[in-house]
Amino acid sequence: MIPLIHDFTGKRVTIFGGGKVGFRKACYFSGESDLTIISGNFLPEFGSIQAELLKRELSGLTDIQSDSNPPEKYQQDEKYAAEKEKSCLNMEISEIIRNSALVIAATSDKSVNNKIGDICRNEEIPFNNADGIPGDIIIPSMIKGKNYTIAVTTGGKSPGISRHIRILLEENCKDLDGMIEITEETRKHLIETIENQNERNEIIREILSDRTAWEYLKKDKNSAREYINGKYLA
């Protein structure tokens, strides 16, 4: 697997599960996508996020089985004629998730999660499984600032380590936003004044390695900016 930063604006993310795990996943995507959440019951906390809540009893999901007499609406569909058919609930779930950019199974029942995964694979929809047979998508632990996003994952081997790394970064990299803003300004100035790209890159590397610059940044951004401008741009 390789990491990507994906824009879900205007895209549908469907989450199965109305408990604590489902709510945590929903919070992750809240404000970043159009959310649909499906469950037999929902924690009251779901009322605090903008999402479409669909009440369905998911224990009725079945394993994908062959069916020589699929419903009439599917009989003319070559894809469904070639695939194994599902129960009525399976087919309803297939309809619901069909336009999803991502589906997440976060119920408390592994077998239900795995069956949702089977449906997603049938529909060729990216899938994340919170508990059960892994899907093709991992949702990382995320650290987000004004100017940066950092994602950390252990590939599901130790989620606690991912959280630990996130906490370390949050505690020890509090000035990243300020340094990003200053080096963005510096880079624009260097592009205007120095033609050689390697030389420009070397100056930025020196600034980022300059402990004094980071110490000034702890005081305030203007002090750091004055120090950097005086030492590297004068």
NORCORKA-V359175 format. One record per residue. PHI is phi in degrees with one decimal (999 if undefined). BURIAL is 1 if it has 24 or more other ideal C-beta (glycine too) atoms within 12 Angstrom, else 0. Layout:
# NORCORKA-V359175
[[PHI | BURIAL] [PHI | BURIAL]]
This chain:
# NORCORKA-V359175
[[999 | 0] [-129.1 | 0] [-80.4 | 0] [-139.6 | 0] [-104.4 | 0] [-116.2 | 0] [-90.9 | 0] [-98.7 | 1] [-57.2 | 0] [75.2 | 0] [-110.7 | 0] [-89.1 | 1] [-115.2 | 1] [-110.2 | 1] [-118.5 | 1] [-101.6 | 1] [129.2 | 1] [-107.8 | 1] [-98.6 | 1] [-64.5 | 0] [-66.5 | 1] [-60.8 | 1] [-66.8 | 1] [-62.5 | 1] [-65.1 | 1] [-63.6 | 1] [-62.8 | 1] [-60.4 | 1] [-100.0 | 1] [-62.6 | 0] [82.7 | 0] [-109.9 | 1] [-158.4 | 1] [-90.0 | 1] [-99.6 | 1] [-123.0 | 1] [-123.4 | 1] [-120.2 | 1] [-166.8 | 1] [-73.9 | 1] [-145.1 | 0] [-129.1 | 1] [-63.3 | 0] [-57.7 | 0] [-60.0 | 0] [-63.9 | 1] [-69.4 | 0] [-90.3 | 0] [-118.3 | 1] [-84.3 | 0] [-161.7 | 1] [-88.0 | 0] [-103.6 | 1] [-114.6 | 1] [-90.6 | 0] [-140.6 | 1] [-84.9 | 0] [-81.8 | 1] [-65.1 | 0] [-81.0 | 0] [-62.8 | 1] [-119.7 | 1] [-65.1 | 0] [-65.5 | 1] [-128.6 | 0] [-76.5 | 0] [-148.2 | 0] [-76.5 | 0] [-128.1 | 0] [-66.2 | 1] [-53.4 | 0] [-55.7 | 0] [-64.3 | 0] [-103.6 | 0] [-63.9 | 0] [-92.5 | 0] [-89.8 | 0] [-60.5 | 0] [-61.6 | 0] [-73.4 | 1] [-66.5 | 0] [-89.1 | 0] [-97.0 | 1] [-75.2 | 1] [-84.9 | 1] [-116.5 | 1] [-71.3 | 0] [-58.6 | 0] [-66.3 | 0] [-56.2 | 1] [-69.2 | 1] [-65.0 | 0] [-62.7 | 1] [-58.7 | 1] [-64.7 | 1] [-64.6 | 1] [-88.2 | 1] [-55.4 | 0] [-98.7 | 0] [-80.1 | 1] [-81.9 | 1] [-157.0 | 1] [-121.9 | 1] [-123.8 | 1] [-98.9 | 1] [-135.3 | 1] [-82.9 | 1] [-86.6 | 0] [-113.7 | 1] [-57.9 | 0] [-64.4 | 0] [-65.5 | 1] [-57.7 | 1] [-66.1 | 1] [-67.2 | 1] [-62.0 | 1] [-61.1 | 1] [-60.9 | 1] [-63.0 | 1] [-63.4 | 1] [-63.8 | 1] [-63.7 | 1] [-90.7 | 1] [58.6 | 0] [-110.8 | 1] [-53.8 | 1] [-137.1 | 1] [-119.7 | 1] [-113.3 | 1] [-71.0 | 1] [-157.9 | 1] [143.0 | 1] [-64.5 | 0] [-57.5 | 0] [-89.3 | 1] [-96.7 | 0] [-128.6 | 1] [-111.1 | 1] [-95.7 | 1] [-81.9 | 1] [-73.2 | 1] [-126.0 | 1] [-116.5 | 1] [-129.7 | 0] [-112.3 | 0] [-66.1 | 0] [-118.2 | 0] [-152.2 | 0] [-136.8 | 0] [-123.1 | 0] [-114.0 | 1] [-131.6 | 1] [-147.7 | 1] [-107.7 | 0] [68.6 | 0] [85.6 | 0] [-73.5 | 0] [-152.1 | 0] [-55.9 | 0] [-62.5 | 0] [-65.4 | 0] [-59.3 | 1] [-64.8 | 0] [-63.0 | 0] [-63.3 | 1] [-59.9 | 1] [-64.3 | 0] [-59.7 | 0] [-65.7 | 1] [-63.8 | 0] [-79.6 | 0] [-108.1 | 0] [-126.5 | 1] [-68.9 | 0] [-99.9 | 1] [-59.5 | 1] [-58.3 | 0] [-63.6 | 1] [-67.9 | 1] [-62.3 | 1] [-64.3 | 0] [-67.0 | 1] [-70.3 | 1] [-64.6 | 0] [-62.8 | 1] [-63.0 | 1] [-61.6 | 1] [-61.6 | 0] [-65.1 | 0] [-64.6 | 1] [-61.7 | 0] [-78.0 | 0] [-112.7 | 0] [-125.1 | 0] [-76.8 | 0] [-75.9 | 0] [-66.5 | 0] [-61.1 | 0] [-66.4 | 0] [-63.0 | 1] [-62.5 | 0] [-65.0 | 0] [-64.1 | 1] [-62.7 | 1] [-62.5 | 0] [-64.3 | 0] [-62.0 | 1] [-67.4 | 1] [-92.1 | 0] [-83.3 | 1] [-63.3 | 0] [-64.0 | 0] [-61.4 | 1] [-68.0 | 1] [-65.4 | 0] [-62.0 | 1] [-65.8 | 1] [-63.9 | 0] [-75.3 | 0] [-169.1 | 0] [-67.3 | 1] [-64.4 | 0] [-62.6 | 0] [-65.0 | 1] [-62.8 | 1] [-63.4 | 0] [-62.8 | 1] [-65.3 | 1] [-62.5 | 0] [-68.4 | 0] [-85.6 | 0] [-110.5 | 1] [-116.7 | 1] [-69.8 | 0]]
